[in-house]
C-alpha cells in the first residue's frame, strides 16, 4: 500500500515537472536555445501568485490566468530585448546570454522582495483525499490535473491550429518555412511566449505547496532540465515522459532510501540513461 501511495505521489509531481520541462523542450526544439532563465520565469509566476494572495486574498487557483498572462508578457519582452539578438549565434553565446538574463531576473527579485522564503498559508483546496488507505494531497492533485489539461490543450494547439503547425514547420526546417511564407520571427516570439506562459502557470501551481523565494526557480528548473535531457532535447513527448520518470523516481527514492538521497538517485538514473542513450529516451 505504501508503495502504491508513493508511486501515485511521484506520478502527480511528475505531471507538474512535465509542464515546466515542456516549455524548455519547446524553446530548444524550435529555436535551438537552452533557456537558463526559464526557472526565473517560473519564480516570477510564484511571486505573482504570492502577492495577489497577500495583497488581495486571491487564491493561487484564481491567480493562474494572471500568472500565464504576466509571464507570457515578461518572456515576450525578454525575447524582444535579448533573445532576438542572439538567434543564430553559437551555443556558447546563447547559453551565456540566457544565463545572464537569469541572473538579472533573480537579482531583481531579490532586490525587490529580499531573499526571504515565503509561503501561502491557506488555499481554497486543502487537506487530502482518501482512496481506501491511500491519501493524496488535494493541492498537488489539482495542480497535476491543471498541468495535464494545459499539456493537452497545447497538444491540440500544435496539431490543429495554423500557428501550431507553423511552429512545427519551423522546428523541422527554418529555410523551407521562410520559402512558403511562414513568418519565422513571429513564430519564434510566439514560441518563447508560450514557453513563458507554461512556466508562469507552473509557478502559480507550485506556490500553493512550495516556498516562494528568488531561488525558488533554480532547483525546479534543474529538475526540469534533467527531465528534458532524459526524455530527449527537442521532444515534447520526451519531456513529459522524463517528468513522470523523474517524479516517480524522486518519490520512491525519498521514501525507501531517504529524502537526503532522492535527488542523487534522480541524477544517477539520468546518467545511466545517457550512457546508453546520449540523446535521451526519445531524442532525435
Beta strands, then each sheet from edge to edge (+ up, - down):
strand 1: 128-131
strand 2: 134-137
sheet 1: 1+ 2-
end
